[in-house]
Amino acid sequence: MDDFIGHRNLIAPEKLRELTRRSDWKGAVQTLGHFGAIAVTGAGLWLAWGSWWAAPWFVLHGMLLNYLFAAQHECNHYTAFKTRWVNDVVNRITAFVLLYPRSYERWFHFEHHRHTQDWERDPELMNRKRYTLSSYLLYLFGVTYWSNLLARLWRNAGGKVSGGYFTEAQRRHIVLEARWHITGYTAVAAVSVAFESWAAVTLWLAPMLSTKVLHQVQNVTEHTGLTHEPDIVHNTRTIATWPILRWMGWNMQYHTAHHTFPAVPFHRLPELHAELERQLGYTLPTTGYLEFQRRFIKVLARGPESIEGAGETGLVIERAA
């Protein structure tokens, strides 16, 4: 990300410089821990396949795979590691696993940071209509998430890149990137057929595709229902949850802190969050996964999502479930 996106004048410059220090060591520990956990759950799933014991391994394995998006996201910001090229390598790996090309997502995400909650300019909102109860549930459970992602990958590979915020050079890169992804997936399919192996389905696609809801509860809670005014402190939400889920999500549950100063690496976000609340003098918009789902689904049961948001402000303390 090439220019400043964030909130100025909330934190003293010297404190901010300290918080933005990146660490190859912290990044390596988090990355190896996440991939190590995937290796453990994958082994458990493989060994238990065919028995009821495979079910919990399947769910946990799929959840860990989906939460690799947190690693991809952190590498997109070049904050996972101090060494720039290591971010790129890890980013390419996670992007391939998640069926979500790295450069497309990075440039898309930059626009999201630049225009957060703007219906006309935030690409996360430009590409969808206001939620109804049915459209929200289809997205929450991953049905439209995966169908839209795969359709976009195919369109991009065919040279039909949507999004007016991409430069011509970026469009050419996106097309080439999509074609390389499809070539890679075709190679995996060909090897699987040649060896008559279902490993790619059993250990990758099936658990990842079917457990998306366990990651979507993170995605939709970060901004949905908040104000659409251009104020990061109030249009982005912190999620109160267990430490194990914060580890799995690379601390991205401190989402207000991340959007306020996106150059701060994942391992300093709890400290940044505390500093922001100290400086502001009030609790940032905060809720739990289940509490948000309960409230938002209740709203949608009465009618479509409001274009103005739910009216929550930074002065409202949203309790965890």
C-alpha positions in Angstrom: 0.0 0.0 0.0 1.7 3.1 -1.3 0.1 6.0 0.5 -1.2 6.7 4.0 -4.5 5.2 4.9 -5.5 5.6 8.5 -6.3 8.1 11.1 -3.9 10.9 11.9 -3.3 12.6 15.3 -4.7 10.0 17.6 -1.4 8.6 18.8 1.9 10.4 19.5 4.4 9.9 16.6 7.0 8.3 18.7 4.5 5.8 20.1 3.3 5.0 16.6 6.8 4.5 15.3 7.3 1.9 18.1 4.1 0.1 17.3 4.8 -0.1 13.6 8.1 -2.1 14.0 7.8 -5.3 12.1 9.4 -8.6 13.2 10.6 -11.5 11.0 10.7 -13.6 14.2 7.1 -12.8 15.3 5.9 -13.4 11.7 7.8 -16.8 11.5 6.4 -18.0 14.8 2.8 -17.1 13.8 3.1 -18.5 10.3 4.8 -21.8 11.3 2.3 -22.2 14.1 -0.7 -21.7 11.8 0.7 -24.1 9.1 1.8 -26.5 11.8 -1.7 -26.6 13.2 -3.0 -27.3 9.7 -0.6 -30.2 9.4 -1.8 -31.7 12.7 -5.5 -31.4 11.8 -4.8 -32.7 8.3 -3.0 -35.7 9.8 -5.9 -36.3 12.2 -8.4 -36.0 9.4 -6.5 -38.4 7.2 -6.1 -41.0 9.9 -9.7 -40.7 11.1 -11.3 -40.7 7.6 -14.2 -43.2 7.4 -15.1 -42.9 11.1 -17.1 -40.4 13.1 -13.9 -39.1 14.6 -13.2 -37.5 11.2 -16.0 -34.9 11.8 -14.3 -32.7 14.4 -11.0 -33.0 12.5 -12.7 -32.0 9.3 -14.3 -28.9 10.9 -11.2 -27.7 12.7 -9.0 -28.4 9.6 -11.4 -26.4 7.4 -11.5 -23.6 9.9 -7.7 -23.3 10.0 -7.5 -23.3 6.2 -10.1 -20.5 5.9 -8.3 -18.4 8.5 -5.2 -18.4 6.4 -6.9 -15.4 4.9 -5.7 -13.6 8.0 -2.1 -14.5 7.0 -2.8 -13.4 3.4 -4.2 -10.1 4.6 -1.3 -9.4 6.9 1.2 -10.1 4.1 -0.8 -7.8 1.8 0.0 -5.0 4.2 3.7 -6.1 4.4 3.3 -6.3 8.2 3.6 -10.0 8.8 7.4 -10.0 8.3 10.0 -7.2 8.4 11.7 -8.7 5.2 9.5 -7.7 2.3 10.1 -10.6 0.0 9.1 -13.1 2.8 5.7 -11.4 2.9 5.3 -11.9 -0.9 6.3 -15.6 -0.7 3.8 -16.4 2.1 1.2 -14.3 0.4 1.4 -16.3 -2.8 1.1 -19.6 -1.0 -1.9 -18.6 1.0 -3.5 -17.0 -2.1 -3.2 -20.3 -4.0 -4.7 -22.3 -1.1 -7.6 -19.9 -0.7 -8.3 -19.7 -4.5 -7.9 -15.9 -4.1 -5.0 -14.4 -6.2 -2.7 -12.3 -4.2 -2.3 -9.1 -6.3 -6.0 -8.8 -7.0 -6.9 -9.1 -3.4 -4.2 -6.6 -2.3 -5.3 -3.9 -4.7 -9.0 -4.6 -3.9 -8.2 -4.4 -0.2 -6.4 -1.1 -0.5 -9.5 0.5 -2.0 -11.5 -1.0 0.9 -9.2 0.8 3.4 -9.2 4.0 1.4 -13.0 4.1 1.1 -14.3 2.0 4.1 -18.1 1.8 4.2 -18.6 4.1 1.3 -21.4 2.5 -0.8 -20.1 4.0 -4.0 -16.3 3.5 -3.6 -15.7 0.7 -1.1 -15.3 -2.4 -3.4 -16.7 -4.6 -0.6 -20.0 -2.7 -0.9 -19.9 -1.7 -4.6 -20.0 -5.4 -5.6 -23.1 -6.3 -3.6 -26.7 -5.1 -3.0 -28.0 -4.4 0.4 -28.5 -7.6 2.3 -31.9 -9.3 2.6 -32.2 -12.2 5.1 -31.8 -14.8 2.3 -28.9 -13.1 0.5 -27.1 -12.6 3.9 -27.5 -16.3 4.9 -26.3 -17.4 1.5 -23.2 -15.3 1.9 -22.7 -16.2 5.6 -22.6 -19.9 4.8 -20.2 -19.4 1.9 -22.5 -20.2 -1.0 -22.3 -16.9 -2.8 -18.8 -16.2 -1.4 -17.4 -19.2 -3.3 -19.5 -18.9 -6.4 -18.6 -15.2 -6.8 -14.9 -15.8 -6.1 -14.6 -18.6 -8.6 -16.6 -16.7 -11.3 -14.4 -13.7 -10.8 -11.3 -15.8 -11.1 -12.6 -17.2 -14.4 -13.6 -13.8 -15.7 -10.2 -12.3 -14.8 -8.4 -15.1 -16.6 -10.5 -14.3 -19.6 -9.4 -10.7 -19.5 -12.7 -9.3 -18.1 -11.4 -7.5 -15.0 -14.0 -5.3 -13.3 -13.2 -2.4 -11.0 -12.5 1.1 -12.2 -9.8 1.6 -9.5 -7.3 -0.8 -11.2 -4.7 0.8 -13.5 -4.1 -0.7 -16.9 -0.8 -2.3 -15.7 -2.6 -3.8 -12.7 -5.3 -5.2 -15.0 -2.7 -6.9 -17.1 -1.1 -8.4 -14.0 -4.4 -9.6 -12.7 -5.2 -11.4 -15.9 -1.8 -13.2 -15.9 -2.1 -14.0 -12.2 -5.6 -15.5 -12.7 -4.3 -17.7 -15.6 -1.4 -18.9 -13.5 -3.8 -19.9 -10.7 -6.0 -21.8 -13.1 -3.0 -23.5 -14.5 -1.9 -24.5 -11.0 -5.3 -25.9 -10.1 -5.5 -27.8 -13.4 -2.1 -29.4 -12.6 -3.4 -30.4 -9.1 -6.5 -32.0 -10.7 -4.4 -33.8 -13.4 -2.0 -35.2 -10.8 -5.0 -36.3 -8.6 -6.5 -38.1 -11.6 -3.2 -39.7 -12.6 -2.7 -41.1 -9.2 -6.4 -41.8 -8.5 -6.1 -39.7 -5.3 -8.8 -37.8 -3.4 -6.2 -36.2 -1.1 -6.7 -32.7 -2.6 -10.4 -32.9 -2.0 -10.2 -34.6 1.4 -7.5 -32.4 2.9 -8.1 -29.1 1.1 -11.2 -28.3 -1.0 -13.9 -30.2 0.9 -13.1 -28.9 4.4 -12.2 -25.4 3.2 -15.3 -24.9 1.1 -17.8 -26.4 3.5 -16.7 -24.6 6.7 -16.5 -21.1 5.3 -19.3 -20.0 7.7 -16.7 -20.3 10.5 -14.6 -17.6 8.9 -17.5 -15.5 7.5 -18.7 -14.7 11.0 -15.4 -12.8 11.2 -15.7 -11.0 7.9 -19.2 -9.8 8.2 -18.9 -8.6 11.8 -16.0 -6.2 11.0 -18.1 -3.4 9.4 -21.7 -4.6 8.8 -24.4 -2.5 10.4 -22.1 0.3 11.4 -22.3 3.9 10.1 -21.3 4.7 6.5 -19.8 8.0 7.5 -16.0 8.3 6.7 -14.9 7.8 10.2 -12.8 4.7 10.8 -13.2 4.8 14.6 -16.9 4.4 14.2 -17.5 2.5 11.0 -15.2 -0.4 12.0 -15.9 -2.9 14.8 -13.7 -4.8 17.3 -14.7 -8.4 18.0 -14.6 -9.8 21.5 -13.7 -13.5 21.4 -11.4 -16.2 22.9 -7.6 -16.0 22.7 -7.5 -19.1 20.5 -9.6 -17.4 17.9 -7.6 -14.2 18.1 -4.5 -16.3 17.4 -6.2 -18.0 14.5 -7.3 -14.6 13.1 -3.9 -13.0 13.6 -5.5 -10.5 16.0 -7.6 -9.1 13.2 -10.5 -9.1 15.7 -8.9 -5.8 16.7 -10.2 -4.5 13.5 -10.8 -0.9 14.5 -7.2 -0.6 15.5 -6.1 -2.2 12.3 -8.1 0.2 10.1 -7.0 3.2 12.1 -3.3 2.4 11.7 -2.9 -0.4 9.1 0.9 -0.2 9.2 0.9 -1.7 12.7 1.7 -5.4 12.6 -0.7 -8.1 13.9 1.3 -8.8 17.1 1.0 -5.1 18.2 -2.7 -4.7 17.6 -3.9 -5.5 21.2 -1.5 -2.8 22.4 -2.7 -0.4 19.8 -6.3 -1.1 20.6 -5.7 -0.3 24.3 -3.8 2.9 23.4 -6.7 4.1 21.1 -9.3 3.6 23.8 -7.1 5.4 26.3 -6.6 8.4 24.0 -10.3 8.5 22.9 -11.7 8.0 26.4 -14.4 5.6 25.4 -14.8 1.9 24.3 -14.6 1.3 20.6 -17.6 -0.4 18.9 -17.3 -4.0 20.2 -19.4 -7.1 19.9 -19.1 -10.9 19.9 -19.6 -13.2 16.9 -22.9 -14.7 18.1 -24.3 -11.5 19.5 -23.8 -9.7 16.2 -25.4 -12.5 14.3 -28.4 -12.5 16.6 -28.9 -8.8 16.3 -28.3 -8.5 12.6 -30.4 -11.5 11.6 -33.2 -10.0 13.7 -32.9 -6.7 11.8 -33.0 -8.5 8.4 -36.0 -10.5 9.5 -37.9 -7.2 9.5 -36.6 -6.0 6.1 -33.5 -5.3 4.0 -30.3 -3.8 5.4 -30.5 -0.1 5.9 -28.3 2.0 3.6 -27.4 4.2 6.6 -26.3 1.4 8.9 -27.7 0.4 12.3 -26.9 3.7 13.9 -24.3 2.3 16.3 -21.5 4.8 17.3 -18.2 4.6 19.1 -20.0 5.7 22.3 -22.1 2.5 22.2 -20.5 -0.5 24.0 -21.5 -3.7 22.1 -21.2 -6.5 24.6 -19.7 -9.9 23.6 -21.9 -12.9 23.3 
